Amino acid sequence: MTQQLSISTGAGVFDAIAAGPPEGRPALLLHGFPQTGLVWQRQIEALAAHGYRVVAPDQRGYSPGARPQRPEDYRISLLVDDVVAISEELGWAAFDLVGHDWGGAVAWWTAHAHPGRVRTLTVVSTPHPGALATTLRTDQDQRERSHYMIDWRETPATEERMLAHGAQELRDFYAGKVPQGSADAYVSHLSQPGALSAALNWYRAGRPDGAIGVIDVPTLYIWSTEDSAFGPAAAQETEQWVDGPYRFETLQGVSHWIPEEAPETLSRLLLEHLQAHAE
């Protein structure tokens, strides 16, 4: 049984979905664009059933109570600060961290900046930022896959276009791979005044205000062959950026929307990873 939480921090109030016993081993799950904490519904249920305490917040800009208007208020360092602030408010000294899409990028940066807090790291779809930067320089395929980000950063009418005609462009992102009820919930959420602009500010915030290095915590990285945003070069390069115990899993024939398209597989891999690093 899931519950709704409001988590108050210095940056604002974050809405979240939670489940599992309060004394259970803590796990924080970070969503990406254009979704909310709802993306983790199946994984929340699976982890809670195994005794974990799971919290999946709606991140900065997605929670109405933590929605600054300026793009610079979505710098990666501030998104990492949010993760730490949420964990502190929950009373978690250390936790298992899981992220998908933009949530995966935040998870990588958090594990690098705060390795003592992150017991294990699981990233779904998103390669290590250093691996992505390398392949953007060296791999034409990845440059083509990432071109949409330039459009979203530089086109002021992006929001209007995405929400036109019943938010058809936004709905098209999910490509029929996301359950209809969830897609409807995401579109409704991002149709709130200012919500889509806030979500797009993650792309418009500018370059990271620091450098990321190798990751030392136990890491599971899951990539899928039909991901339109992240190609095989960046996925394979990611191994070069992890010094700790590393497991790489490729899901054949699965799109970018792994948590909802392959929920049983993802939950199994996630539980295996957490149980392999129980201490």
HELIX and SHEET records of a PDB file:
HELIX    1   1 GLY A   37  TRP A   40  5                                   4    
HELIX    2   2 GLN A   41  ALA A   49  1                                   9    
HELIX    3   3 PRO A   64  ALA A   66  5                                   3    
HELIX    4   4 PRO A   71  TYR A   74  5                                   4    
HELIX    5   5 ILE A   76  GLU A   89  1                                  14    
HELIX    6   6 TRP A  102  ALA A  113  1                                  12    
HELIX    7   7 PRO A  129  THR A  138  1                                  10    
HELIX    8   8 GLN A  140  ARG A  145  1                                   6    
HELIX    9   9 HIS A  147  GLU A  154  1                                   8    
HELIX   10  10 THR A  158  PHE A  173  1                                  16    
HELIX   11  11 GLN A  180  LEU A  190  1                                  11    
HELIX   12  12 ALA A  195  ARG A  204  1                                  10    
HELIX   13  13 PRO A  232  GLU A  237  1                                   6    
HELIX   14  14 THR A  238  TRP A  241  5                                   4    
HELIX   15  15 ILE A  258  GLU A  261  1                                   4    
HELIX   16  16 PRO A  263  ALA A  276  1                                  14    
SHEET    1   A 8 GLN A   3  THR A   9  0                                        
SHEET    2   A 8 GLY A  12  ALA A  19 -1                                        
SHEET    3   A 8 ARG A  53  PRO A  57 -1                                        
SHEET    4   A 8 PRO A  26  LEU A  30  1                                        
SHEET    5   A 8 PHE A  95  HIS A 100  1                                        
SHEET    6   A 8 VAL A 118  VAL A 124  1                                        
SHEET    7   A 8 THR A 219  GLU A 226  1                                        
SHEET    8   A 8 TYR A 246  SER A 255  1                                        
END                                                                             
